[in-house]
Amino acid sequence: MIELGQMKKHNKTIEELEKELAEMKEYHRSASNTYGSELCAGDMIRQEEELEKQIRKLKTEKLTILKGYEPLEPSDPPVVKTKLVVEPNTGL
């Protein structure tokens, strides 16, 4: 399992990645308004989606660590499906 101190990916926090995503979207919007169809919109969308996916993954990992749950699948969407890991009670 990932430790809380390992939540930074590429030395960036979730907040830094969200700021980067907002700046990227603003830049793409501005470039699109300026250059229009000369740009490759598909590549801009792909870049944004990859960063959004990375942010969702980090948020899921953080939620998993903080709540003590394990995700059912590493690729679970932001609405995390979880299972509670329960140790058997051997004191009875």
C-alpha positions, 0 to 999 in steps of 0.5 A: 500500500502507498504511504501518505508521504508518497502521495506526491507524483513527480514532486507535485502535490494534488493542489499543484497538479490542479493548478497546472490543469487550470493553467493548461486549460486556460492556455489551450482556450486562449490558443484555440481562440487565437489560432483556431483550426490550425491547432491540434485540438485532439492533442490538447484534449488528450493532455488535459484528460491525462492530467485529470486522470492523474489527479483522480488517481492521486485523490483516490489513493489519498482517500484510500489511505486516509479512510483505511480502505483498499480500492477494488480496482486501481482504475476505479473512477473518482467515485471510489468503490471500496471494500473494508478489510476486516481482521477476524475477531479471534478473542472470542 
